[in-house]
Amino acid sequence: MNSSIFQHAIVAIALLSMAACASSPTRDRPSALPEYTGSSASVNLSNPGLSEARLDQHIAALSQKHGVTIESLGDIGAEQVLLSDEGADLESALNAIAQPKGWTWFRFDDGSYGIASEEWYRANTLGPCMSPTKVFRPEHIRASELESPLRAMLSESGRMNYDGRTNKIIVVDSHDSIARIERFIREVDRPPPH
C-alpha cells in the first residue's frame, strides 16, 4: 500500500467514524472532513500591500470578490488581521488570515466557507462524536501481529486498520481506548533479547 493510499485509508476511517455518529449534517457541521484546513502559507509582513482590518471586513471583501459565502464562526469576527491587497486566490487569502492566528478554515458541502479558532472548530464542527485518530508505527514488531490484540481493545465504535508495508497502524477511537492501545504497544514493541 503506497503512502497516498494509506492517507486515503486514514481519511476513510475518519469519515466512517463521523458517518456513524452524525445522524443528519447541519449547516454548522460539514458531513465530511473539511477539504482543507490549516496552512503552509505565511504572511509577508514587509509587504506594503498589507491592510489591517477586522476579520469580518476582510471576509466581506473576499466573499464579494470571489462570489462565495464566507463566515467567521465563534468570537473571532472582531479580531484585527493583516491581509495582502494583492489579487491572491481565495484559498491563499484564507491561509494568510488563518495561519498567523492559529485558526482553521474549511469548506461546507454547499460550497461556502467558514473560518474559526481551532478550539471552536473542534468543539462545534467536528462535534463530540468525532473520535480522535492516532497513527502508530511499531519499531520491533509487525503491525499484523498486533491486529488481533488491538482489535480486542477497541470500543464498540472504534476502528482500526494497518499497512503491513509501512508497518503503520491507524486507530480511530475514544481517547481512553487510544491511550490503552498506546500503552500496550509500548509494552510489546521492544527489541528482541540478545
C-alpha positions as CSV (number, residue, x, y, z in Angstrom):
1,M,0.0,0.0,0.0
2,N,1.7,3.3,-1.0
3,S,1.6,6.4,1.2
4,S,-1.2,8.0,-0.9
5,I,-3.5,5.0,-0.5
6,F,-2.6,4.9,3.2
7,Q,-3.5,8.6,3.6
8,H,-6.9,7.8,1.9
9,A,-7.4,5.0,4.3
10,I,-6.9,7.4,7.3
11,V,-9.5,9.8,5.8
12,A,-11.9,6.9,5.1
13,I,-11.7,5.6,8.7
14,A,-12.3,9.2,10.0
15,L,-15.2,9.6,7.6
16,L,-16.7,6.2,8.8
17,S,-16.4,7.4,12.4
18,M,-18.2,10.7,11.5
19,A,-20.9,8.9,9.5
20,A,-21.6,6.5,12.3
21,C,-22.0,9.5,14.7
22,A,-23.8,12.2,12.7
23,S,-27.4,11.5,12.1
24,S,-28.0,14.5,9.9
25,P,-25.4,17.0,8.9
26,T,-26.3,20.6,9.7
27,R,-25.1,23.9,8.2
28,D,-22.6,24.2,11.1
29,R,-21.2,20.7,10.7
30,P,-19.9,19.5,7.4
31,S,-21.0,16.0,6.6
32,A,-17.4,15.1,5.5
33,L,-14.0,16.1,6.7
34,P,-13.0,19.6,5.6
35,E,-11.5,19.8,2.2
36,Y,-8.5,21.7,3.6
37,T,-7.6,23.1,7.0
38,G,-4.5,24.8,8.3
39,S,-1.9,26.3,6.1
40,S,1.6,26.1,4.8
41,A,1.4,29.7,3.6
42,S,2.8,32.6,5.6
43,V,2.1,36.3,5.6
44,N,4.9,38.6,4.3
45,L,4.8,41.4,6.9
46,S,7.3,43.6,5.0
47,N,4.9,43.9,2.0
48,P,3.5,47.4,1.8
49,G,0.3,46.0,0.2
50,L,-0.9,44.6,3.5
51,S,-4.0,46.0,5.1
52,E,-5.2,45.6,8.7
53,A,-8.9,45.4,9.4
54,R,-11.4,43.4,11.4
55,L,-11.8,39.8,10.2
56,D,-15.4,40.4,9.2
57,Q,-14.4,43.2,6.9
58,H,-11.8,41.1,5.1
59,I,-14.3,38.3,4.8
60,A,-17.0,40.6,3.3
61,A,-14.5,41.8,0.7
62,L,-13.3,38.2,-0.1
63,S,-16.9,37.0,-0.3
64,Q,-17.7,39.7,-2.8
65,K,-14.5,39.3,-4.8
66,H,-14.8,35.5,-5.1
67,G,-18.6,35.2,-5.2
68,V,-18.9,32.8,-2.3
69,T,-20.2,33.0,1.3
70,I,-17.6,33.1,4.0
71,E,-18.5,33.2,7.6
72,S,-16.4,33.8,10.7
73,L,-17.6,31.4,13.3
74,G,-17.3,31.8,17.1
75,D,-16.0,35.0,18.5
76,I,-13.2,35.9,16.1
77,G,-15.0,38.3,13.8
78,A,-13.9,41.4,15.5
79,E,-10.2,40.5,15.7
80,Q,-7.8,42.5,13.7
81,V,-6.0,40.7,10.9
82,L,-3.5,41.6,8.2
83,L,-4.2,40.7,4.6
84,S,-2.4,41.5,1.4
85,D,-4.3,43.7,-1.0
86,E,-2.8,41.8,-3.9
87,G,-5.1,39.5,-6.1
88,A,-4.4,36.2,-4.3
89,D,-6.7,33.2,-4.9
90,L,-9.3,32.6,-2.2
91,E,-7.5,29.7,-0.5
92,S,-4.2,31.6,-0.3
93,A,-6.1,34.5,1.3
94,L,-7.8,32.2,3.8
95,N,-4.4,30.7,4.6
96,A,-2.9,34.1,5.1
97,I,-5.6,35.1,7.5
98,A,-5.8,31.8,9.5
99,Q,-2.2,30.7,9.8
100,P,-0.8,33.6,11.9
101,K,-3.7,33.4,14.3
102,G,-3.7,29.6,14.6
103,W,-7.2,29.4,13.1
104,T,-8.5,27.0,10.6
105,W,-10.8,27.4,7.6
106,F,-12.9,24.8,5.9
107,R,-15.5,24.4,3.1
108,F,-19.0,23.3,3.7
109,D,-20.8,20.9,1.4
110,D,-22.8,23.8,-0.1
111,G,-19.6,25.4,-1.3
112,S,-19.5,28.2,1.4
113,Y,-16.5,28.6,3.7
114,G,-16.0,29.0,7.4
115,I,-13.1,30.3,9.4
116,A,-12.8,29.7,13.2
117,S,-10.4,29.2,16.0
118,E,-9.1,25.7,16.3
119,E,-11.0,25.3,19.6
120,W,-14.3,26.4,18.1
121,Y,-13.8,24.2,15.1
122,R,-13.1,21.1,17.2
123,A,-16.0,21.7,19.5
124,N,-18.6,22.8,17.0
125,T,-17.8,21.4,13.6
126,L,-16.3,18.0,14.4
127,G,-18.6,17.7,17.4
128,P,-18.4,15.4,20.3
129,C,-18.9,12.3,18.1
130,M,-15.7,12.7,16.2
131,S,-13.2,10.3,17.7
132,P,-9.6,11.0,17.8
133,T,-7.3,9.4,15.3
134,K,-3.8,8.1,16.1
135,V,-1.2,6.5,13.8
136,F,1.2,4.1,15.4
137,R,4.4,2.8,13.9
138,P,5.9,0.0,15.9
139,E,9.7,-0.4,15.5
140,H,10.3,-4.0,16.7
141,I,7.0,-5.9,16.0
142,R,5.0,-6.2,12.8
143,A,1.7,-4.4,12.7
144,S,0.0,-7.5,11.5
145,E,1.0,-9.3,14.8
146,L,-0.8,-6.6,16.7
147,E,-4.0,-6.7,14.8
148,S,-5.9,-9.2,16.9
149,P,-5.0,-7.9,20.4
150,L,-5.6,-4.3,19.3
151,R,-9.0,-5.0,17.8
152,A,-10.0,-6.5,21.2
153,M,-9.1,-3.2,22.9
154,L,-11.3,-1.1,20.6
155,S,-14.5,0.3,21.9
156,E,-17.7,-0.6,20.1
157,S,-17.4,2.4,17.8
158,G,-13.7,2.1,17.4
159,R,-12.0,1.4,14.0
160,M,-8.5,0.2,13.2
161,N,-6.6,-0.5,10.0
162,Y,-2.9,-1.3,9.4
163,D,-0.5,-1.2,6.5
164,G,2.0,-4.1,6.5
165,R,4.4,-2.4,4.1
166,T,4.9,0.7,6.1
167,N,4.2,-1.0,9.4
168,K,1.7,1.7,10.4
169,I,-1.5,1.2,12.5
170,I,-4.4,3.7,12.3
171,V,-6.8,3.8,15.2
172,V,-9.9,5.9,15.4
173,D,-11.5,5.6,18.8
174,S,-12.0,7.3,22.2
175,H,-9.2,9.0,24.0
176,D,-9.3,6.2,26.6
177,S,-9.1,3.4,24.1
178,I,-6.2,5.1,22.2
179,A,-4.3,5.6,25.5
180,R,-4.8,1.9,26.4
181,I,-3.6,0.8,22.9
182,E,-0.6,3.2,23.1
183,R,0.4,1.7,26.5
184,F,0.0,-1.9,25.1
185,I,2.1,-1.1,22.0
186,R,4.9,0.4,24.2
187,E,4.9,-2.7,26.4
188,V,5.2,-5.2,23.5
189,D,7.2,-3.2,21.0
190,R,10.6,-3.9,22.4
191,P,13.9,-5.0,20.8
192,P,14.4,-8.8,20.8
193,P,16.6,-10.0,23.6
194,H,20.2,-10.6,22.6
